[in-house]
Structure formats: C-alpha cells, structure tokens
Amino acid sequence: ENGVFQEHEWNPSHCISVPGTVFGVGYRCTCAHGAFAHAVGKTKQDATVSDKKAAGEAGFITVFRILGVRPGVVRKVVEIMYGFDTAHFESDEVLDAILIARFFHFRFLLIVLYKQGHFPEWGCALWDSARIVCPDLSTKWIDELLFRAEDHFEKPAFERDGACTLTQAGFAVLLAHDDINCQEFELYTSMMLWCEERLRMCDGRAIGEMAKIHAAQTLVAESPGVETDKKLEILKKKKEALDKKKPTWQSIAKPNALLVRYPFISPEVLNYSIAMSAPFQKIGAVDLNGLPLILRA
C-alpha cells in the first residue's frame, strides 16, 4: 500500500505468486516481485535498452537494476524462484549471483549454485557467503573446501576466487584451521595475494573518497564567505582523518601473517623465498611478543 511493500497472507485476488510455487518463498505470501522491488530500493529507475535486452523480452519480466549485477543474472534468479529449472548460471555470472544471495540472504540461491557444479571453481566465495547467509551450509561445505584446499589455494585459482571474495573473518578461519589439506607455503602465498588485493581495494576506495573531498573543496571555494571557511575547515579535517585511517600494507598483512605456521615450510624456502622478500620484511619481522614471525608454530 502507498508504494510500500508489506508481508501479508496469500490472496488469489491480488497476489502475483501462488503459495508453494515460488522457490524460497513460504506459504505466507511475499509477492516475490514486490518483495524484490522493495529490497532493491524504493525509488524506481528506468531501464536502458541494453538492460532490457539483457533481461529478456518476455512481457511479464520486470527489469530491476542492482548496482554491480547484470540484469540477465537477476532474470535468472527470478526464473529459479518461479520454478524454471532451465536457468543455468555461467561461470562469469556466479559472482553476480552470489552478490544477490548475500544481499537478500537467499539460501536457496547458494544451494542452486552448488548443485550446478560451481563449487570447484568458486568454492571460497560460496563457502564464505554461506558463512554469512546460512551457517549450517558453511559447516557442511567447509569440509569439502578444506579437503580440496590444494586446488582452491593454487595460485591461479585463488587469484580468481579467494583473493577477491574472501572476507577477513572468513580467510582467518581457513588460515587457522588445522584440517586444511594444503602445503603451508601455498597458504603463505595465498595470504600475500589476499593482502595485496585487499590493499588495492582499500586504496581504490580511499582515492575515490579523496576525489570527492577535492571536488567538494573546489565547489565550496567558489562561494567565499564565513560559512565557506567553516566548510573548508571541515573538509580539511575529513581529508586529514582519511589520511590517518587509511589502511597500510602492515595493518592489513600482519594479522594474517601471524596465522601462517612457518616451521612447516622448508628452511630453504623460508630463508630465501620468504625472509628475503621485501613485502614480507615490510610486514614486520616480529610479533607483539617479540618472536620472529618465521619461528611461529
């Protein structure tokens, strides 16, 4: 009513869905179209021609625009909700689908991706999302992830999956797990890759925020006066705070470096491939107790 979605009992006179036919929606009606539109946002956005083409030409399909997700993936999610078993996600669509699953807490969507065989390629992303959306799924899937860790933590696979998708908490769980079936040096390499990617992402966000501050300073400076001086001072303080709080390589990498069990790595690799590398040295040679990182068990 009045443009605001409200959960209600199913009524065939005005409900779009039939209770029990919408996968993931119970008998208490949520009118899947309305629920989806409400969760996306209260303001309507006009779809572009390319959006409509990607979403499909079927007249009953409403085009929803979700930031960072292609309309074609949204269409497939809605098709699956309505029981169309033919909707299959391609490999390059999985991350978009996972983004939807995490945003709307769609447990069923994670299960669909798993059953469609995407876990070997996107295991880190699926498990970490399940850890957030539905802990019972993550408990079930972690054994498979740990058992095949050598495949998931292999450099090319991890660069595509884990380095870009694992959260700090999720990655820490994997690094600290005793049952992970993977060489420790491979874990170390993955840890460095994850930290490099996280630093790149943080730098990108910081640059974007700094650009907004500079643009605001330029705009405010065009109208001189007492109020202008106050606004410029506020923007200056925001800039200084951003510079101070900006994550560094050490602040990102050290907590993860402490989780690697260096004695399980061969002495030759420790002495030449790790201890002598500049990125490792920048992390800090010792932990908070003064113990060298490469001696931590």
JOLINBEL-V124052 format. One record per residue. N is the residue number from 1. RES is the residue in three letters. NEAR is the number of other C-alpha atoms within 10 Angstrom. D_LAST is the distance of its C-alpha to the last C-alpha in Angstrom with 2 decimals. Layout:
n:res:near:d_last
N:RES:NEAR:D_LAST
N:RES:NEAR:D_LAST
//
This chain:
n:res:near:d_last
1:GLU:5:60.71
2:ASN:4:61.32
3:GLY:9:58.63
4:VAL:10:55.85
5:PHE:16:54.23
6:GLN:12:54.33
7:GLU:11:53.12
8:HIS:11:56.16
9:GLU:12:57.61
10:TRP:17:58.50
11:ASN:14:62.11
12:PRO:10:63.65
13:SER:6:66.10
14:HIS:8:63.59
15:CYS:17:60.11
16:ILE:15:58.98
17:SER:18:56.64
18:VAL:16:57.55
19:PRO:19:55.27
20:GLY:13:53.02
21:THR:13:53.43
22:VAL:21:50.77
23:PHE:17:47.33
24:GLY:15:45.00
25:VAL:19:47.97
26:GLY:11:49.27
27:TYR:12:52.86
28:ARG:13:52.90
29:CYS:21:54.03
30:THR:22:52.04
31:CYS:23:54.30
32:ALA:20:51.48
33:HIS:15:53.19
34:GLY:17:53.68
35:ALA:15:50.20
36:PHE:15:48.67
37:ALA:18:50.99
38:HIS:16:50.33
39:ALA:12:46.54
40:VAL:16:46.88
41:GLY:12:48.96
42:LYS:11:52.31
43:THR:8:53.85
44:LYS:11:55.23
45:GLN:10:54.50
46:ASP:9:56.83
47:ALA:15:55.41
48:THR:11:55.99
49:VAL:9:57.74
50:SER:10:54.51
51:ASP:16:52.86
52:LYS:17:55.73
53:LYS:13:55.65
54:ALA:16:51.92
55:ALA:21:52.33
56:GLY:17:55.27
57:GLU:9:59.00
58:ALA:8:59.37
59:GLY:6:61.52
60:PHE:7:59.65
61:ILE:14:56.34
62:THR:15:55.59
63:VAL:21:53.52
64:PHE:24:50.59
65:ARG:19:48.73
66:ILE:15:45.08
67:LEU:9:43.36
68:GLY:10:41.06
69:VAL:17:42.30
70:ARG:17:45.00
71:PRO:23:48.08
72:GLY:19:48.02
73:VAL:22:44.69
74:VAL:20:46.13
75:ARG:19:49.14
76:LYS:20:47.07
77:VAL:21:45.26
78:VAL:19:48.69
79:GLU:18:50.03
80:ILE:20:47.25
81:MET:18:47.92
82:TYR:18:51.54
83:GLY:13:50.79
84:PHE:14:51.21
85:ASP:11:49.00
86:THR:9:49.77
87:ALA:15:47.56
88:HIS:17:44.66
89:PHE:20:42.01
90:GLU:11:41.41
91:SER:12:37.92
92:ASP:8:38.68
93:GLU:14:39.83
94:VAL:20:36.76
95:LEU:19:35.07
96:ASP:18:38.42
97:ALA:22:38.72
98:ILE:22:35.24
99:LEU:18:36.23
100:ILE:20:39.29
101:ALA:20:37.37
102:ARG:19:35.02
103:PHE:13:37.94
104:PHE:14:40.22
105:HIS:17:37.61
106:PHE:20:39.19
107:ARG:16:37.24
108:PHE:16:39.83
109:LEU:21:39.25
110:LEU:26:35.56
111:ILE:13:36.72
112:VAL:17:39.42
113:LEU:20:37.01
114:TYR:17:34.81
115:LYS:10:37.92
116:GLN:12:39.20
117:GLY:12:36.23
118:HIS:17:34.28
119:PHE:19:30.87
120:PRO:15:29.81
121:GLU:17:30.52
122:TRP:23:29.74
123:GLY:24:27.19
124:CYS:29:24.85
125:ALA:23:27.92
126:LEU:30:29.51
127:TRP:26:26.55
128:ASP:26:25.75
129:SER:26:29.48
130:ALA:26:29.77
131:ARG:18:27.03
132:ILE:13:29.38
133:VAL:19:32.72
134:CYS:18:32.26
135:PRO:14:29.08
136:ASP:10:30.46
137:LEU:19:30.54
138:SER:18:26.94
139:THR:13:25.91
140:LYS:12:28.07
141:TRP:20:26.93
142:ILE:20:23.14
143:ASP:14:23.05
144:GLU:15:25.05
145:LEU:23:22.93
146:LEU:19:19.67
147:PHE:14:21.58
148:ARG:16:22.99
149:ALA:22:20.01
150:GLU:17:20.55
151:ASP:18:24.00
152:HIS:25:23.21
153:PHE:26:20.41
154:GLU:15:22.49
155:LYS:18:23.42
156:PRO:10:27.13
157:ALA:19:26.64
158:PHE:24:23.94
159:GLU:17:26.08
160:ARG:13:28.97
161:ASP:20:27.36
162:GLY:25:23.94
163:ALA:24:23.96
164:CYS:17:27.36
165:THR:22:27.23
166:LEU:21:23.91
167:THR:17:23.88
168:GLN:14:21.09
169:ALA:10:20.64
170:GLY:18:20.88
171:PHE:19:18.43
172:ALA:16:15.79
173:VAL:13:16.50
174:LEU:20:16.01
175:LEU:21:12.78
176:ALA:14:11.17
177:HIS:11:13.08
178:ASP:9:11.83
179:ASP:12:15.13
180:ILE:20:15.26
181:ASN:16:16.93
182:CYS:17:15.89
183:GLN:13:14.30
184:GLU:18:11.17
185:PHE:19:13.41
186:GLU:16:16.03
187:LEU:22:14.00
188:TYR:21:13.35
189:THR:15:17.10
190:SER:23:18.05
191:MET:24:16.23
192:MET:18:18.24
193:LEU:19:21.35
194:TRP:25:21.14
195:CYS:22:20.83
196:GLU:17:23.71
197:GLU:16:25.82
198:ARG:22:25.24
199:LEU:20:26.23
200:ARG:13:29.25
201:MET:13:30.30
202:CYS:16:29.98
203:ASP:15:31.96
204:GLY:12:34.56
205:ARG:13:35.06
206:ALA:17:35.27
207:ILE:13:37.84
208:GLY:11:39.81
209:GLU:15:39.92
210:MET:16:40.91
211:ALA:12:43.67
212:LYS:12:45.02
213:ILE:17:45.15
214:HIS:14:46.98
215:ALA:12:49.40
216:ALA:14:50.08
217:GLN:18:50.69
218:THR:12:53.16
219:LEU:11:54.94
220:VAL:17:55.23
221:ALA:14:56.43
222:GLU:9:59.42
223:SER:11:60.92
224:PRO:9:61.19
225:GLY:10:61.79
226:VAL:8:60.32
227:GLU:11:58.36
228:THR:16:57.05
229:ASP:14:55.66
230:LYS:11:53.85
231:LYS:15:52.34
232:LEU:17:51.26
233:GLU:13:49.58
234:ILE:13:47.66
235:LEU:17:46.57
236:LYS:15:45.54
237:LYS:12:43.31
238:LYS:15:41.77
239:LYS:15:41.05
240:GLU:11:39.45
241:ALA:11:37.29
242:LEU:15:36.17
243:ASP:12:35.24
244:LYS:10:33.16
245:LYS:9:31.37
246:LYS:13:30.76
247:PRO:15:27.06
248:THR:13:25.54
249:TRP:16:22.98
250:GLN:17:20.57
251:SER:13:21.32
252:ILE:18:20.73
253:ALA:23:17.74
254:LYS:19:15.49
255:PRO:14:14.84
256:ASN:19:13.88
257:ALA:23:11.87
258:LEU:19:9.55
259:LEU:20:8.94
260:VAL:22:7.96
261:ARG:19:4.82
262:TYR:21:6.34
263:PRO:14:5.83
264:PHE:15:7.76
265:ILE:18:10.36
266:SER:11:13.08
267:PRO:13:13.65
268:GLU:9:17.01
269:VAL:13:15.92
270:LEU:18:13.29
271:ASN:13:16.08
272:TYR:10:18.97
273:SER:12:18.33
274:ILE:20:15.63
275:ALA:15:15.76
276:MET:12:19.56
277:SER:12:20.22
278:ALA:9:22.18
279:PRO:15:20.79
280:PHE:19:17.19
281:GLN:13:18.67
282:LYS:12:20.67
283:ILE:19:17.73
284:GLY:14:16.97
285:ALA:14:14.92
286:VAL:16:13.27
287:ASP:16:12.31
288:LEU:8:14.87
289:ASN:6:13.85
290:GLY:8:14.29
291:LEU:11:10.78
292:PRO:13:10.73
293:LEU:23:9.03
294:ILE:22:8.47
295:LEU:12:6.40
296:ARG:16:3.82
297:ALA:11:0.00
//
